[in-house]
Amino acid sequence: MHIILVSNRLATAKTFVVTPRFVASALVMLFVLMFSVSAALSWLSVQFRLPFLEDWVLTVHRSETKRSETYMRDNLDALATKLGLMQAQLLRLDSLSERVSSLAGIKPQDRPLDLRAGGQGGPLLLAQPSSPAELDLVVDRLARHLDHRADTLTALESQLLDEKIRRALLPTITPIEGNYIGSGFGWRVDPIAGSGAMHEGIDFAAEEGTPVIAAAGGVVVGAERHPQYGNLIEIDHGNDFTTRYAHLSKMLIKEGQIVRRGQKIALSGNTGRSTGPHLHFEVRFNGVAQNPARFLKQGEQFAHIPQRRK
């Protein structure tokens, strides 16, 4: 920038060049001058106890302090309101976790520890932090609560997943189409020997060649010919549960194969010790025969089977 000065007393005009360095130097000098004047006034007020200077300095200081306190209080109030809302949401989350665990069928003794402590309640009275230090304490406490709640929900999710897997591995679907039962579980008159005998499964009446499906997922531990069961498939579902499918006309899986729930594994038939086409189905726990009706009630359409006793 060029500045030209023209005066009646001067024969020629004078030119000044304003450079950025000149502007910066001028601003620095102005700042130093203002600081020096302020320091001088403060020194004079302290040394000579000038009332008007002391009042002026105190007024400025009070004004700045009040402005800072107002700004801080507004921020604290806004943060306290948000904290109150978060605390209310956490209470609802706690209640939801307890309801979900109840609906999932998790017993009270199996729930995470913080869901066994009993209910809590009362009117919502939000405490307003009075200082940044107190606000930090509230935020830290809330963060710990959130971490604990995340751990609790993770444990609950794990339990629900375990329960889902356990139920998926239980034989709860009917292994053959139709629900007509030729013979139920329990004591009966043996159709071949004519004497009382224990029937350890359920006989589903079906035409030869009717598809047979796995009542649950598992590993095939047996797929062979048996002198009494005929063509027999045995599946291990874990947790000491196994199922047997007997008198088959054709086996579609092999020993060692993994099968999924509802997978077609065989065709019904009339092999082994049998009086006609049907499917003999057993459920065993630790090798002991169980009434399949207890498990199939949760599956597809299933006819009620009264136990027959001698």
C-alpha positions as CSV (number, residue, x, y, z in Angstrom):
1,M,0.0,0.0,0.0
2,H,1.3,3.5,-0.9
3,I,0.4,6.6,1.0
4,I,1.2,10.0,-0.6
5,L,1.3,13.1,1.6
6,V,0.9,16.5,0.0
7,S,1.4,19.8,1.8
8,N,1.4,23.5,0.8
9,R,4.8,24.0,2.5
10,L,6.4,21.1,0.6
11,A,7.6,21.5,-2.9
12,T,7.3,17.8,-3.5
13,A,5.0,15.1,-2.2
14,K,6.2,12.4,0.2
15,T,5.3,8.7,-0.3
16,F,5.1,6.1,2.5
17,V,4.9,2.4,1.6
18,V,2.8,0.3,4.1
19,T,4.0,-3.2,4.2
20,P,2.6,-6.2,6.1
21,R,5.6,-6.1,8.4
22,F,4.8,-2.5,9.1
23,V,1.2,-3.3,10.0
24,A,2.2,-6.2,12.2
25,S,4.7,-4.0,14.0
26,A,2.1,-1.4,14.5
27,L,-0.4,-3.9,16.0
28,V,2.3,-5.3,18.3
29,M,3.2,-1.8,19.5
30,L,-0.5,-1.0,20.1
31,F,-0.9,-4.2,22.1
32,V,2.2,-3.4,24.2
33,L,0.9,0.1,24.7
34,M,-2.5,-1.1,25.9
35,F,-0.9,-3.7,28.2
36,S,1.5,-1.1,29.6
37,V,-1.3,1.4,30.3
38,S,-3.4,-1.3,32.0
39,A,-0.4,-2.4,34.1
40,A,0.4,1.2,34.9
41,L,-3.1,1.9,36.0
42,S,-3.2,-1.3,38.2
43,W,0.2,-0.3,39.7
44,L,-1.0,3.2,40.4
45,S,-4.2,1.9,42.0
46,V,-2.2,-0.4,44.3
47,Q,0.6,2.0,45.1
48,F,-1.5,5.2,45.6
49,R,-4.8,3.6,46.4
50,L,-6.7,5.6,43.8
51,P,-10.4,4.9,44.4
52,F,-11.6,5.4,40.9
53,L,-9.0,3.1,39.5
54,E,-9.7,0.4,42.0
55,D,-13.4,0.6,41.4
56,W,-12.9,0.4,37.6
57,V,-10.6,-2.7,37.9
58,L,-13.0,-4.4,40.3
59,T,-16.0,-3.7,38.1
60,V,-14.2,-5.2,35.1
61,H,-13.2,-8.2,37.1
62,R,-16.6,-8.8,38.5
63,S,-18.2,-8.4,35.1
64,E,-15.9,-11.0,33.7
65,T,-16.3,-13.4,36.6
66,K,-20.1,-13.1,36.4
67,R,-20.1,-13.8,32.7
68,S,-17.9,-16.9,33.2
69,E,-20.1,-18.2,36.0
70,T,-23.2,-17.7,34.0
71,Y,-21.7,-19.5,31.0
72,M,-20.5,-22.4,33.3
73,R,-23.9,-22.6,35.1
74,D,-25.8,-22.8,31.8
75,N,-23.5,-25.6,30.6
76,L,-23.8,-27.5,33.9
77,D,-27.6,-27.2,33.7
78,A,-27.7,-28.5,30.2
79,L,-25.4,-31.4,31.0
80,A,-27.3,-32.2,34.2
81,T,-30.6,-32.4,32.2
82,K,-28.9,-34.8,29.7
83,L,-27.6,-36.9,32.5
84,G,-31.0,-37.1,34.1
85,L,-32.5,-38.4,30.8
86,M,-29.7,-41.0,30.5
87,Q,-30.3,-42.2,34.0
88,A,-34.0,-42.5,33.3
89,Q,-33.2,-44.5,30.1
90,L,-30.9,-46.8,32.1
91,L,-33.7,-47.5,34.6
92,R,-36.0,-48.5,31.6
93,L,-33.1,-50.6,30.2
94,D,-32.8,-52.4,33.6
95,S,-36.5,-53.2,33.6
96,L,-36.4,-54.3,30.0
97,S,-33.5,-56.7,30.7
98,E,-35.4,-58.3,33.6
99,R,-38.6,-58.7,31.4
100,V,-36.6,-60.2,28.5
101,S,-34.9,-62.7,30.8
102,S,-38.3,-63.7,32.2
103,L,-39.8,-64.1,28.8
104,A,-36.8,-66.1,27.7
105,G,-37.5,-68.6,30.5
106,I,-34.3,-67.9,32.4
107,K,-34.7,-68.9,36.0
108,P,-34.0,-66.2,38.7
109,Q,-31.0,-68.1,40.0
110,D,-29.6,-68.3,36.5
111,R,-29.9,-64.5,35.8
112,P,-27.0,-62.1,35.9
113,L,-26.3,-60.9,39.5
114,D,-27.6,-57.4,39.0
115,L,-31.0,-58.7,37.8
116,R,-31.5,-60.6,41.1
117,A,-31.2,-57.6,43.4
118,G,-34.9,-56.8,43.4
119,G,-36.9,-53.9,42.1
120,Q,-36.2,-50.3,42.5
121,G,-38.4,-47.3,42.1
122,G,-39.7,-43.9,43.4
123,P,-40.3,-40.5,41.9
124,L,-37.7,-39.2,39.5
125,L,-35.8,-36.3,41.3
126,L,-32.9,-35.2,39.2
127,A,-29.9,-33.9,41.2
128,Q,-28.3,-30.9,39.6
129,P,-24.4,-31.0,39.9
130,S,-23.2,-27.8,41.5
131,S,-19.6,-27.9,40.2
132,P,-17.5,-29.4,37.4
133,A,-16.0,-31.8,39.9
134,E,-19.4,-33.1,41.0
135,L,-20.4,-33.4,37.4
136,D,-17.3,-35.5,36.7
137,L,-18.2,-37.8,39.5
138,V,-21.8,-38.3,38.1
139,V,-20.5,-38.9,34.6
140,D,-17.9,-41.4,35.9
141,R,-20.6,-43.2,37.9
142,L,-22.9,-43.3,34.9
143,A,-20.1,-44.7,32.7
144,R,-19.4,-47.5,35.1
145,H,-23.1,-48.3,35.2
146,L,-23.2,-48.4,31.4
147,D,-20.2,-50.7,31.3
148,H,-21.8,-53.0,33.9
149,R,-25.1,-53.0,32.0
150,A,-23.3,-53.9,28.7
151,D,-21.6,-56.8,30.5
152,T,-25.0,-57.9,31.9
153,L,-26.7,-57.8,28.5
154,T,-23.8,-59.7,26.9
155,A,-24.2,-62.4,29.5
156,L,-27.9,-62.5,28.9
157,E,-27.4,-62.8,25.2
158,S,-25.0,-65.7,25.8
159,Q,-27.6,-67.4,28.0
160,L,-30.3,-66.9,25.4
161,L,-28.0,-68.3,22.6
162,D,-27.2,-71.3,24.7
163,E,-30.9,-71.9,25.4
164,K,-31.7,-71.5,21.7
165,I,-29.0,-74.0,20.8
166,R,-30.2,-76.4,23.5
167,R,-33.7,-76.3,22.3
168,A,-32.6,-76.7,18.7
169,L,-30.9,-79.9,19.7
170,L,-33.9,-81.4,21.4
171,P,-36.1,-83.7,19.4
172,T,-39.2,-81.6,19.3
173,I,-40.5,-82.0,15.8
174,T,-42.5,-85.0,14.4
175,P,-40.2,-87.2,12.4
176,I,-42.7,-88.2,9.8
177,E,-45.7,-86.7,8.1
178,G,-49.1,-87.4,9.7
179,N,-50.0,-87.8,13.3
180,Y,-51.7,-91.2,13.4
181,I,-50.2,-93.3,16.2
182,G,-50.3,-97.1,15.9
183,S,-48.8,-97.7,19.3
184,G,-47.7,-95.4,22.1
185,F,-45.0,-95.4,24.7
186,G,-45.3,-97.7,27.7
187,W,-46.5,-101.2,28.6
188,R,-48.6,-103.0,26.0
189,V,-49.5,-106.4,24.7
190,D,-46.8,-107.3,22.2
191,P,-48.3,-107.6,18.7
192,I,-46.1,-110.6,17.9
193,A,-45.6,-112.5,21.2
194,G,-49.0,-111.7,22.6
195,S,-47.7,-111.0,26.1
196,G,-47.1,-107.9,28.1
197,A,-44.0,-106.0,27.1
198,M,-42.5,-102.5,27.4
199,H,-42.7,-100.4,24.2
200,E,-39.8,-97.9,24.4
201,G,-41.0,-95.6,21.6
202,I,-43.9,-94.5,19.4
203,D,-45.1,-96.2,16.3
204,F,-46.2,-93.8,13.6
205,A,-48.5,-95.6,11.0
206,A,-47.3,-94.7,7.5
207,E,-47.2,-96.2,4.1
208,E,-43.9,-97.7,3.0
209,G,-41.6,-95.1,1.4
210,T,-42.9,-92.1,3.5
211,P,-40.1,-89.6,4.1
212,V,-38.6,-89.6,7.6
213,I,-36.9,-86.5,9.0
214,A,-34.5,-85.8,11.8
215,A,-36.4,-84.6,14.9
216,A,-33.4,-82.4,15.8
217,G,-29.9,-81.7,14.6
218,G,-27.0,-83.9,15.5
219,V,-24.4,-86.5,14.5
220,V,-25.3,-89.9,13.1
221,V,-23.8,-92.5,15.4
222,G,-25.5,-95.5,13.8
223,A,-26.9,-96.4,10.4
224,E,-27.1,-100.2,10.1
225,R,-29.2,-103.3,9.9
226,H,-30.5,-104.6,13.2
227,P,-32.2,-108.0,13.8
228,Q,-35.2,-106.5,15.6
229,Y,-35.2,-102.8,14.6
230,G,-34.5,-103.6,11.0
231,N,-32.9,-100.7,9.2
232,L,-32.0,-98.5,12.1
233,I,-30.6,-94.9,12.3
234,E,-29.4,-93.4,15.6
235,I,-28.6,-89.7,16.0
236,D,-26.7,-88.1,18.9
237,H,-28.0,-84.6,19.7
238,G,-25.6,-83.8,22.5
239,N,-26.4,-83.3,26.2
240,D,-26.8,-87.1,26.5
241,F,-29.9,-87.1,24.1
242,T,-30.2,-89.6,21.2
243,T,-33.1,-90.6,18.9
244,R,-33.7,-93.8,17.0
245,Y,-35.6,-94.3,13.7
246,A,-36.4,-98.0,13.0
247,H,-38.0,-100.4,10.5
248,L,-36.8,-98.2,7.6
249,S,-37.1,-99.3,4.0
250,K,-34.1,-97.1,3.0
251,M,-31.5,-95.1,4.8
252,L,-30.3,-91.8,3.2
253,I,-27.5,-90.9,5.6
254,K,-24.3,-92.6,6.9
255,E,-22.6,-93.0,10.2
256,G,-20.5,-90.0,11.1
257,Q,-22.6,-87.6,9.1
258,I,-23.9,-84.3,10.5
259,V,-27.6,-83.8,10.0
260,R,-29.7,-80.6,10.5
261,R,-33.1,-80.3,12.2
262,G,-35.8,-81.4,9.7
263,Q,-33.4,-83.0,7.2
264,K,-34.7,-86.0,5.3
265,I,-32.8,-89.0,6.5
266,A,-34.7,-92.2,5.5
267,L,-37.9,-93.7,4.1
268,S,-40.3,-95.7,6.3
269,G,-40.7,-99.4,5.8
270,N,-41.4,-102.8,7.3
271,T,-38.0,-104.3,8.1
272,G,-37.0,-106.2,11.2
273,R,-39.5,-107.3,13.9
274,S,-42.6,-105.5,12.5
275,T,-46.1,-106.5,11.5
276,G,-46.5,-103.8,8.8
277,P,-45.2,-100.5,7.4
278,H,-44.6,-97.9,10.1
279,L,-41.9,-95.8,11.8
280,H,-40.7,-96.7,15.3
281,F,-39.3,-93.6,17.0
282,E,-37.4,-93.5,20.3
283,V,-35.9,-90.7,22.4
284,R,-33.2,-91.7,24.9
285,F,-31.5,-89.8,27.7
286,N,-28.3,-91.3,29.0
287,G,-29.4,-94.5,27.2
288,V,-32.7,-94.7,29.0
289,A,-35.9,-94.6,26.9
290,Q,-38.1,-91.5,27.4
291,N,-41.6,-90.8,26.3
292,P,-41.2,-89.0,22.9
293,A,-44.6,-87.3,23.5
294,R,-43.0,-85.0,26.1
295,F,-40.7,-83.6,23.4
296,L,-43.0,-83.6,20.4
297,K,-45.6,-81.5,22.0
298,Q,-43.6,-78.4,21.0
299,G,-43.4,-79.6,17.3
300,E,-45.9,-79.9,14.6
301,Q,-49.4,-81.5,14.9
302,F,-49.1,-84.3,17.4
303,A,-51.8,-86.7,18.6
304,H,-52.1,-87.2,22.4
305,I,-50.8,-90.7,23.3
306,P,-52.1,-92.2,26.6
307,Q,-49.6,-94.6,28.1
308,R,-50.8,-98.2,28.0
309,R,-50.2,-100.2,31.1
310,K,-50.6,-103.9,31.7
